[in-house]
Amino acid sequence: MLAGMLALMGAGLVTGARPASRAVRDLWPGAATVVRGERSLVVGHRVPSAELRDLVSRADRACRTVAEVWGPVRAVLLFPATDAEAATLAGAGATGGLAAMATADRVVVLPTGYARLSAAGRDVVITHELTHVATGATRGGRVPMWLSEGFADYVGYRDAGIAVRAAAAELAEEVCAGVLPSRLPEPADFAPGAPRLAQAYEEAWLACRYIAERFGERALVRLYGSDVGSVLGLSRAELTAAWRDHLRRELA
């Protein structure tokens, strides 16, 4: 039933029609609050209206950023009362440390992690997750996870005004100590609880940032669903070597 209700709400965002009020109410019977933005829709459960209005404003800005890089996205965000409720809505197991999660058609906020973020951090996270919705994330495994996560962070940080060293603090500490990664991050590096989880995201982000700076943002977009050789004219080894040099220049 949830997927059907979200489809109705998403259709309303695109066509301009108002979603069926009963379907929205039935998401959390008697306790759902719906806030509509210019480009997004937020449904909250026992969340103060001011927080929902703040989220819809951030989602509208995130939609504009995603559209500039990738294309239009239908933004439906759920803000439940508890992390456990969020995990159920997202169909997830481990959610420790996360602030939001994207599924195929919506973003689910995890209240505890989201509350710990700064204003800029919230903007980055919402833009990151809406990028996943827009791109279809890994597209059934056809997109390497370093590219999927790195691209989402690239879009998330694109207009955030956060310095590279601040955004990649954990990786910068390693690089300054003379330790460079030997390879692009792999799926296991992004698993919840992975020992270098923060560094994996930072490595992936800086790989995508390097590609956009050297080859252009359009090339980075074309890389989604294609391969390094045909888009960039580099082998995987050549890209890895160039990325490691980029890390040294940016962070050492």
C-alpha positions as CSV (number, residue, x, y, z in Angstrom):
1,M,0.0,0.0,0.0
2,L,2.8,2.4,0.8
3,A,4.3,2.2,-2.7
4,G,1.0,2.9,-4.2
5,M,0.4,6.0,-2.0
6,L,3.9,7.3,-2.8
7,A,3.2,6.8,-6.5
8,L,0.1,8.9,-6.2
9,M,2.0,11.7,-4.3
10,G,4.8,11.6,-6.9
11,A,2.3,11.9,-9.7
12,G,0.9,15.0,-8.1
13,L,4.3,16.6,-8.0
14,V,4.8,16.1,-11.7
15,T,1.3,16.8,-13.1
16,G,0.3,19.5,-10.6
17,A,-2.7,17.5,-9.4
18,R,-3.1,17.4,-5.7
19,P,-2.6,13.8,-4.3
20,A,-5.5,12.0,-2.8
21,S,-5.8,13.4,0.8
22,R,-7.1,10.0,2.0
23,A,-4.0,8.2,0.7
24,V,-1.7,10.6,2.4
25,R,-3.6,10.4,5.7
26,D,-3.5,6.6,5.5
27,L,0.3,6.6,5.6
28,W,0.0,7.3,9.3
29,P,-3.7,7.3,10.1
30,G,-4.6,10.3,12.1
31,A,-1.0,11.4,12.6
32,A,0.4,12.3,9.2
33,T,1.4,15.9,8.4
34,V,1.9,16.8,4.8
35,V,4.0,19.8,3.6
36,R,4.2,20.6,0.0
37,G,7.0,22.6,-1.5
38,E,7.7,24.0,-5.0
39,R,9.4,20.8,-6.1
40,S,9.0,18.4,-3.2
41,L,6.6,16.8,-0.8
42,V,7.3,15.8,2.8
43,V,5.1,13.5,4.9
44,G,5.9,13.6,8.6
45,H,4.8,11.5,11.6
46,R,4.7,13.2,14.9
47,V,7.4,15.7,13.7
48,P,7.0,19.4,14.5
49,S,5.6,21.4,11.5
50,A,8.6,23.8,11.6
51,E,11.0,20.9,11.0
52,L,8.9,19.6,8.1
53,R,8.8,23.1,6.5
54,D,12.6,23.3,6.9
55,L,13.0,19.9,5.3
56,V,10.8,20.8,2.3
57,S,12.7,24.0,1.8
58,R,16.0,22.0,1.7
59,A,14.4,19.4,-0.6
60,D,13.4,22.1,-3.0
61,R,16.9,23.5,-3.1
62,A,18.3,20.0,-3.5
63,C,15.9,19.3,-6.4
64,R,17.3,22.4,-8.2
65,T,20.9,21.2,-7.8
66,V,20.1,17.7,-8.9
67,A,18.2,19.0,-12.0
68,E,21.2,21.2,-12.9
69,V,23.6,18.2,-13.0
70,W,21.4,15.2,-13.8
71,G,17.8,16.2,-14.6
72,P,14.5,16.5,-12.9
73,V,13.7,14.4,-9.8
74,R,10.4,13.7,-8.0
75,A,11.1,14.4,-4.4
76,V,9.0,12.6,-1.9
77,L,10.5,12.5,1.6
78,L,9.2,10.7,4.7
79,F,10.1,12.0,8.2
80,P,9.0,9.4,10.7
81,A,9.0,9.7,14.5
82,T,11.7,7.1,15.2
83,D,14.7,5.5,13.6
84,A,13.0,2.1,13.9
85,E,10.1,3.3,11.9
86,A,12.5,4.8,9.3
87,A,14.3,1.5,9.0
88,T,11.0,-0.3,8.3
89,L,9.9,2.3,5.7
90,A,13.3,2.0,4.0
91,G,13.3,-1.8,4.2
92,A,16.8,-1.6,5.8
93,G,18.6,-3.5,8.5
94,A,21.5,-1.7,9.9
95,T,21.1,2.1,9.9
96,G,23.6,3.1,12.6
97,G,25.1,6.6,11.9
98,L,22.9,7.3,8.9
99,A,20.9,10.5,8.6
100,A,18.7,9.5,5.6
101,M,18.2,6.7,3.2
102,A,17.0,6.6,-0.4
103,T,14.8,3.9,-1.9
104,A,13.8,3.7,-5.5
105,D,11.2,6.4,-5.2
106,R,11.6,8.4,-1.9
107,V,14.0,9.5,0.8
108,V,13.4,8.4,4.4
109,V,14.9,10.6,7.2
110,L,16.4,8.9,10.2
111,P,15.6,11.3,13.0
112,T,18.5,10.7,15.3
113,G,21.2,11.0,12.7
114,Y,19.5,13.9,11.0
115,A,19.3,15.8,14.2
116,R,23.1,15.6,14.7
117,L,23.8,17.4,11.3
118,S,24.6,21.0,10.8
119,A,22.5,23.0,8.5
120,A,25.1,22.6,5.7
121,G,25.3,18.9,6.5
122,R,21.5,18.5,6.1
123,D,21.6,20.1,2.7
124,V,24.4,17.8,1.6
125,V,22.6,14.7,2.8
126,I,19.3,15.5,1.3
127,T,20.9,16.4,-2.0
128,H,23.0,13.2,-1.9
129,E,19.9,11.0,-1.3
130,L,17.8,12.7,-3.9
131,T,20.6,12.2,-6.4
132,H,20.3,8.5,-5.7
133,V,16.5,8.7,-6.4
134,A,17.1,10.5,-9.7
135,T,19.9,8.2,-10.9
136,G,18.4,4.9,-9.8
137,A,21.6,4.5,-7.6
138,T,23.6,1.5,-8.7
139,R,21.0,0.4,-11.4
140,G,21.0,-3.2,-10.4
141,G,24.7,-3.4,-10.0
142,R,25.6,-1.9,-13.4
143,V,27.2,1.1,-11.8
144,P,30.2,0.7,-9.5
145,M,29.4,1.7,-5.9
146,W,32.3,4.1,-5.8
147,L,30.7,5.9,-8.7
148,S,27.2,5.8,-7.3
149,E,28.2,7.1,-3.9
150,G,30.8,9.4,-5.2
151,F,28.5,11.0,-7.7
152,A,25.8,11.5,-5.1
153,D,28.3,13.2,-2.9
154,Y,29.6,15.2,-5.8
155,V,26.1,16.6,-6.4
156,G,25.6,17.0,-2.6
157,Y,28.8,19.1,-2.1
158,R,28.6,20.9,-5.4
159,D,26.9,24.1,-4.1
160,A,27.6,23.5,-0.4
161,G,30.6,25.9,0.0
162,I,32.4,23.4,2.2
163,A,36.2,23.2,1.9
164,V,37.6,19.9,0.6
165,R,39.7,19.4,3.7
166,A,36.7,19.8,5.9
167,A,34.5,17.5,3.9
168,A,37.3,14.8,3.7
169,A,38.8,15.3,7.1
170,E,39.3,11.6,7.8
171,L,41.0,10.9,4.5
172,A,43.1,14.1,4.7
173,E,44.5,12.9,8.0
174,E,45.7,9.7,6.4
175,V,47.1,11.4,3.3
176,C,49.0,13.9,5.4
177,A,50.5,11.0,7.2
178,G,51.7,9.6,3.9
179,V,49.1,6.9,3.5
180,L,47.3,6.9,0.2
181,P,44.6,4.4,-0.9
182,S,45.9,1.8,-3.4
183,R,42.5,1.3,-5.1
184,L,39.1,2.9,-5.6
185,P,36.7,1.8,-2.8
186,E,34.8,-1.4,-3.3
187,P,31.2,-2.4,-2.1
188,A,32.4,-3.9,1.2
189,D,34.1,-0.5,2.1
190,F,30.6,1.1,2.1
191,A,29.0,-1.5,4.4
192,P,27.6,-0.2,7.7
193,G,30.3,-0.5,10.4
194,A,33.2,-0.8,7.9
195,P,36.4,0.4,9.5
196,R,37.1,3.1,6.9
197,L,33.5,3.9,6.0
198,A,34.0,7.7,6.2
199,Q,37.2,7.5,4.1
200,A,35.4,5.3,1.5
201,Y,32.8,8.0,0.9
202,E,35.5,10.7,0.8
203,E,37.6,8.7,-1.7
204,A,34.6,8.1,-4.0
205,W,33.6,11.8,-3.8
206,L,37.1,13.0,-4.7
207,A,37.3,10.5,-7.5
208,C,34.2,12.0,-9.0
209,R,35.3,15.5,-8.3
210,Y,38.6,14.8,-10.1
211,I,36.7,13.5,-13.1
212,A,34.5,16.5,-13.3
213,E,37.4,18.9,-12.9
214,R,39.6,17.2,-15.5
215,F,37.0,16.0,-18.1
216,G,34.0,18.1,-17.3
217,E,30.7,17.6,-15.4
218,R,29.0,16.2,-18.5
219,A,31.7,13.5,-18.8
220,L,31.0,12.5,-15.2
221,V,27.3,12.2,-15.9
222,R,28.0,10.1,-19.1
223,L,30.2,7.8,-17.0
224,Y,27.0,6.6,-15.2
225,G,26.0,3.5,-17.1
226,S,29.1,3.5,-19.3
227,D,32.8,2.7,-18.6
228,V,36.0,4.6,-17.9
229,G,37.7,3.7,-21.1
230,S,35.0,4.8,-23.5
231,V,34.1,8.0,-21.7
232,L,37.5,9.2,-20.3
233,G,39.9,7.4,-22.5
234,L,41.7,5.9,-19.5
235,S,42.2,2.5,-18.2
236,R,41.1,1.7,-14.6
237,A,44.8,1.7,-13.6
238,E,45.4,5.1,-15.2
239,L,42.3,6.5,-13.5
240,T,43.4,5.1,-10.2
241,A,46.9,6.6,-10.5
242,A,45.6,10.0,-11.5
243,W,43.1,10.0,-8.7
244,R,45.8,9.2,-6.2
245,D,47.9,12.1,-7.4
246,H,44.8,14.3,-7.1
247,L,44.3,13.2,-3.5
248,R,48.0,14.1,-2.7
249,R,47.6,17.5,-4.3
250,E,44.3,18.2,-2.5
251,L,44.9,16.8,0.9
252,A,48.6,16.5,1.6
